[in-house]
Amino acid sequence: MTLANFRGRYARALEWVVIALMAALAIEVPLGVVFRTIGMALAWYDEVAAILLAWLTYYGSALAAVKRGHISCPELVAIFPPALRLPLALLAEVLVFGFFILLAYTGWSILEVLATDHLVSLPEISVNYVQSVIPIGAVLILIGEALNLPAVYAEARHGHGGGGEDKAKEASH
């Protein structure tokens, strides 16, 4: 299996997770509104909606990472001379990796603190389980970023889409 093939399968798996979370949120919120409207409010629906939204954010961010869909400024790297492009791109990647490693570590550390806490509206569900999305999401994002390192390296070596000088002129206007 090639790296591109694995990256595609990884992205597809994350797409299905994101679709499932979006579907659950799209069903759960209107359902909660309907029940509230008829006077039979579901005590748990806002708490679950907030959790689903948080999970959607982390898993969606992992999907965006593998698809290179996060906000970036490749033109900024492209305007530098070729000798500086690679070190700058690598520095940016080191900072991204450092942040998500720290997030994964901190997220994992906090799970121990939250081990005895439970949701208010669903006391049988541990906050530990709910907050596990933080370290899991961080690791998924790290995997997505790692899968894109060869492309980042190639773009930095050869300029983003080529024509670094053209990008410099374009960026200066």
N, C-alpha and C positions, 0 to 999 in steps of 0.2 A: 504494500500500500504506500503510495506516495504521500508526501506532506500535504500537497494540494488536495488530494483525495480525503485524507484524514480531516483536514480543515473544513472541507465541505460537509462531511458527515457530522462533525462537531457542531457546525453552524446549524445543520438541519435538526439535530437533537435539541439544541437550544431554541430553535424556532418553535418546535412542538411544545416545549415547556412554556414558552411565552404565550403561545396560542391558548394553551389550557388555562393558564392564569388569567388571561384576558377574558376568556369565555366564562370562567368562574366568577370573575368580578362583574361582568356584564349581566349575569343571571342573578347574582346575589344582591346587588344594589337595588335594581327595580323590584325584586321580590320583597326586600325590606321596606321599600316605599309603599308597595301595595298593602302589605300587612299593617304598616303603621296607619295608612289611610282608612282601613276598615276597622281600626281600633284594636288590633291584635299584634301590637309591635313585637318584633323579635328582639329580645334583649341583647343578642350577640351580634347583630348584623353590622353595626358601625365598627366594632372592634375587628371583626373578621375582614371587613372591607379595607380597613387601614393596613392590616397584615398582608392581604392580597396585593395591595398597591405597593407596599414595601418590597415584597417578593418579586413583583413584576418589574420594579425598578432595578433590582440587582441582577435578575436573570436577563432582562432586556439590555442592561449595560454590558453583560458578558457577551451577548449576541452582537451588540454594536462593536465591541472590542475585536471579535473574530472577523467581523466584516469591515473593520477599519472605518467605522461610521461615527466615531467620536470627533468632536471639534478638534481640529489641528491646523497647523500653519505650515504645510510643506513648502509654500512659496518663500517663507522666511528662511528656511534652510537652503533653498535653491538659490537665493540671491548671494550667498557667500561663495567665495572661491572654492573649487573642488577640494583643496587641501583641508578646509574647515568643515565642509559638509558632513563628512563621516563622524568626526568627533562630536559635533553638535547634535547630530541625530542620535548617536549612542548615549550622549549625556541626557537627552530627553527621555530615552528609553530607560536608562538607569533610574531617573527620577520617578517615572511611572511605576517601574517594578518596585522601587523602594517604598513608594506610597502604598501600593497594594499588598506588599509583604507586611508592612506595618499594620494595615487594616486587618489582614487575615490574623495576624498574631494577637492584636488587641481584641478582635471579635471573638477569637477562641478563648482568650483569657477571661472575658466578661461572662462567658457561658457558665463558668464555675460559680461566679457570684450569683447568677440568676437561676441556678439549679433548683432552688427551693421556692421560687416565685411561680405563680400561676395566673392565667388570664382572669380578669374580673368577671366577665360574663360567661366564660366557659372554664370553671375552675379545674376541670380534669385535664386541661391542656397546659403544659409547662411553658413558661416564657422562654426557657432554655431552647425548646424546640423552635419556637417562633423566631428567636433571634439568631438561630444557627445560619440563617440566610446571609449574615454578614461575613463570617469566614468562608462559607461555601461560595458565595458570590465573588469574593475577592480572589479566591483560588481559580474560579472559572474565568475571571477576567485575566488573571495572570497567564492561564493556558492560552487564551485567545491572543494576548499580546505576544507570547512566545511563538505561537504559530505564524505570526506575521513578521518576526524578526528578519527572515531572509529577504522579504520584500522591502522592509525599511532599509536594510543594508544596501540592497541593489539600488534603490532610489537615491540614497545618500551618495553612493559612489558615482552614479551616472546622472544625477540631477533628476528631480521629480518630473517625469515625462520629457526629460531632455531640455536643452536650451536654458541653462541656468542664467546666462547673460540676458536672454529675453525676459525671464522671470524678474530679474533685477530691474530692468527698464520698466516692466509692467507694474511692479510693486512701488516704484518711485513716483508714479503718476497719480 
